[in-house]
Each structure stands twice: as structure tokens, then as C-alpha cells.
Amino acid sequence: MLTRLLFFLLLFPIITVAQVKRPPADLPRNPEIKASNSVSRNGYTVEIPLAWSIDTSGTMGTDLIAFLPKTSEDDNFSENLNIIIQDLKGMDIDLKKFTEISVKQVKSMVGEDALTENEFYQTDAGPYHKLVYNGKIGMLDLTTIQHFFVRNEKAYIITFSIKKNETDSYKNLAEQVMNTFRIK
């Protein structure tokens, strides 16, 4: 069941490292983050910029999807952040095991070389694991950034999906929003 859900998560983009790392604190601040909605749901909070549309209907198994505004009428993909909560009760899966399963899924779906970042971080919000990978989903070539948190027998999967050719434009913003995620 876990493998099937992870497979689903990797299709829906809308190695634990021994050393402990901290995410970069010196990211330039994006003005969009200052004007944000503090969203509090199902055991977590996250800051979502006001210009983004938020969907909490449960679409595709998500707890929340936040879509960035399209940049033009020709824009065929809305960059988005989604949050999925997976119940791990009774599965004896910690962050390390969850990450191992996720890495295997990414490599099997988008190839061995698709993974560009695979790092463990310790923050004030607690430990999490970050994956960044590139791959084709349907007709789109995407960059996917994922943060995994495992607490109280639940996995919180925060995913940001960007068109690969626009990664430089959105990666800083994605990291800033994802770094506002807190488990209550």
C-alpha cells in the first residue's frame, strides 16, 4: 500500500546523508512571501502567498494544493505546491525508511540520473528530507522539489512542481514557501 501511494505521489507533481545539514538561511526574500495566508490544517501550518489560489477539496488525495497564477494565456502549466498526509500507523516507518522507499520510486519512474538533490536537514521545525528531481510527466518536463517529514506515524509530503525551463525563476520562491511548513 505504501509503495502504491508513493508511486501515486510521484506521478502527481501538481540514502539518508550521514551529516546533518541546515537549509540555507540566506535566501533572498521574495516580496510575495510577506503578503501571505497562514493556512492551518490537519496538524500543520504553512504560509501561502496571497496571489496563489488554494484548493483544500482533497483533489487527487491532497490535503492542500496551492497554484501560482499563470504567467500568460499561453502558459500550459500552473506551478504548484501540494501537501499530502499519509497515515503510517502500524507500519514502523521512520523518516529514513520513508525516504529510501521514495528514492527507489523516483529512480524507477524518472531514471537513475533524475535525482539532483537528496539531503537530510535538521531545522527548528524538526528533521526533514529533501529530494529534487527532473523528469517528464506526460508532455511536460518538470522539476520537482519534495520535503518529507515523518511525525507521530504520519508522513507529510510537501511537493513543489515547476516546468524545468522555469526552475531558476521559481526555485527560490518554492524553497521559501516550503520552509514555512510547520507541524503543530
C-alpha positions as CSV (number, residue, x, y, z in Angstrom):
1,M,0.0,0.0,0.0
2,L,2.8,2.4,0.9
3,T,4.6,1.7,-2.4
4,R,1.4,2.3,-4.3
5,L,0.8,5.6,-2.6
6,L,4.4,6.7,-3.1
7,F,4.0,5.8,-6.8
8,F,0.9,8.0,-6.9
9,L,2.7,10.8,-5.2
10,L,5.5,10.8,-7.7
11,L,3.1,10.7,-10.7
12,F,1.3,13.7,-9.2
13,P,3.8,16.5,-9.1
14,I,0.6,19.5,-9.2
15,I,20.4,7.3,1.2
16,T,20.0,9.3,4.1
17,V,23.0,11.5,4.3
18,A,25.1,10.9,7.5
19,Q,25.9,14.6,8.0
20,V,23.2,16.9,9.4
21,K,22.6,20.0,7.2
22,R,20.6,23.1,7.7
23,P,18.8,24.7,4.8
24,P,20.3,27.9,3.5
25,A,19.1,30.8,5.7
26,D,20.4,33.5,3.3
27,L,17.9,33.0,0.5
28,P,16.9,36.4,-0.8
29,R,13.4,37.2,0.5
30,N,10.7,37.2,-2.2
31,P,8.1,40.0,-1.6
32,E,5.3,37.5,-2.3
33,I,6.0,35.8,1.0
34,K,5.4,38.9,3.1
35,A,1.8,39.1,1.9
36,S,0.6,35.6,2.7
37,N,-2.2,33.5,4.1
38,S,-1.3,31.4,7.1
39,V,-3.0,28.2,6.4
40,S,-3.6,25.9,9.4
41,R,-4.9,22.4,8.6
42,N,-4.7,18.8,9.9
43,G,-1.8,19.2,12.2
44,Y,0.3,21.7,10.2
45,T,0.7,25.3,9.2
46,V,2.1,26.8,6.0
47,E,2.4,30.3,4.6
48,I,0.8,30.6,1.1
49,P,1.3,33.9,-0.9
50,L,-2.0,35.8,-1.3
51,A,-1.8,35.7,-5.1
52,W,-1.9,31.9,-5.1
53,S,-5.2,30.0,-5.3
54,I,-5.7,27.4,-2.6
55,D,-7.7,24.1,-3.1
56,T,-8.5,22.1,0.0
57,S,-11.1,19.8,-1.6
58,G,-8.9,16.7,-1.4
59,T,-8.3,16.5,-5.1
60,M,-6.1,13.6,-6.0
61,G,-5.5,12.7,-2.4
62,T,-4.0,16.0,-1.4
63,D,-4.7,17.9,1.8
64,L,-3.9,21.2,0.1
65,I,-2.9,22.4,-3.4
66,A,-1.7,26.0,-4.0
67,F,-1.5,27.1,-7.6
68,L,0.6,30.0,-8.7
69,P,-1.1,32.4,-11.1
70,K,-0.4,31.7,-14.8
71,T,2.2,34.0,-16.4
72,S,0.3,34.3,-19.7
73,E,-2.6,32.9,-21.7
74,D,-0.1,30.5,-23.4
75,D,1.1,29.1,-20.0
76,N,0.2,25.4,-20.1
77,F,1.1,24.6,-16.6
78,S,0.5,26.2,-13.2
79,E,3.4,25.8,-10.9
80,N,2.0,24.4,-7.7
81,L,2.7,23.3,-4.1
82,N,0.8,20.3,-2.8
83,I,0.7,18.7,0.6
84,I,-0.3,15.1,1.2
85,I,-0.6,13.5,4.6
86,Q,-0.1,9.7,4.7
87,D,-1.1,7.6,7.7
88,L,1.8,5.3,8.6
89,K,0.2,3.9,11.7
90,G,1.4,0.4,12.5
91,M,3.9,0.4,9.6
92,D,7.0,1.1,11.6
93,I,8.3,3.6,9.0
94,D,10.5,6.4,10.1
95,L,11.9,9.3,8.0
96,K,14.9,7.3,6.9
97,K,12.8,4.3,5.7
98,F,10.2,6.6,4.0
99,T,13.0,8.4,2.1
100,E,14.6,5.1,1.0
101,I,11.2,4.0,-0.5
102,S,10.7,7.4,-2.1
103,V,14.1,7.5,-3.7
104,K,13.6,4.0,-5.2
105,Q,10.2,5.2,-6.6
106,V,11.8,8.3,-8.1
107,K,14.6,6.4,-9.7
108,S,12.3,3.7,-11.1
109,M,9.9,6.3,-12.6
110,V,12.2,9.0,-14.0
111,G,15.6,7.3,-14.1
112,E,18.7,6.9,-12.0
113,D,20.1,10.2,-13.1
114,A,17.0,12.3,-12.5
115,L,17.7,12.9,-8.8
116,T,19.7,16.1,-8.4
117,E,19.4,16.5,-4.6
118,N,19.0,14.1,-1.8
119,E,19.7,15.7,1.6
120,F,18.7,15.4,5.2
121,Y,18.1,18.6,7.1
122,Q,17.7,19.4,10.8
123,T,15.7,22.6,11.4
124,D,13.8,24.4,14.1
125,A,10.7,22.8,12.6
126,G,12.3,19.4,13.1
127,P,14.1,17.0,10.7
128,Y,13.1,16.5,7.1
129,H,14.5,15.0,3.9
130,K,14.6,16.9,0.7
131,L,14.6,15.4,-2.8
132,V,14.9,17.4,-6.1
133,Y,14.5,15.6,-9.4
134,N,13.7,16.2,-13.0
135,G,11.5,14.2,-15.3
136,K,8.9,14.1,-17.9
137,I,5.3,13.8,-16.6
138,G,3.0,13.4,-19.6
139,M,4.2,16.0,-22.1
140,L,5.8,18.3,-19.5
141,D,9.4,18.3,-18.5
142,L,9.2,19.2,-14.7
143,T,11.5,19.8,-11.8
144,T,10.0,18.5,-8.6
145,I,11.1,19.6,-5.1
146,Q,9.9,17.4,-2.2
147,H,10.2,17.7,1.6
148,F,9.3,14.7,3.7
149,F,8.5,15.0,7.4
150,V,7.6,11.9,9.5
151,R,6.0,12.6,12.8
152,N,3.6,10.7,15.0
153,E,3.1,7.9,12.5
154,K,2.2,10.3,9.7
155,A,4.2,11.3,6.6
156,Y,3.8,14.9,5.5
157,I,4.9,15.2,1.8
158,I,5.3,18.8,0.6
159,T,5.8,18.9,-3.2
160,F,6.5,21.9,-5.5
161,S,6.4,21.3,-9.2
162,I,8.0,23.6,-11.8
163,K,8.4,23.5,-15.5
164,K,12.1,22.5,-15.9
165,N,12.9,25.5,-18.1
166,E,11.5,27.8,-15.4
167,T,13.3,26.3,-12.4
168,D,15.6,29.2,-11.9
169,S,12.6,31.6,-11.8
170,Y,10.7,29.7,-9.2
171,K,13.1,27.6,-7.1
172,N,13.9,30.4,-4.5
173,L,10.2,31.1,-4.1
174,A,9.4,27.4,-3.8
175,E,12.0,26.9,-1.1
176,Q,10.8,29.9,0.9
177,V,7.2,28.7,0.9
178,M,8.2,25.1,1.7
179,N,10.4,26.3,4.6
180,T,7.3,27.9,6.3
181,F,5.8,24.4,6.8
182,R,5.5,23.5,10.4
183,I,3.9,20.5,12.1
184,K,1.8,21.6,15.1
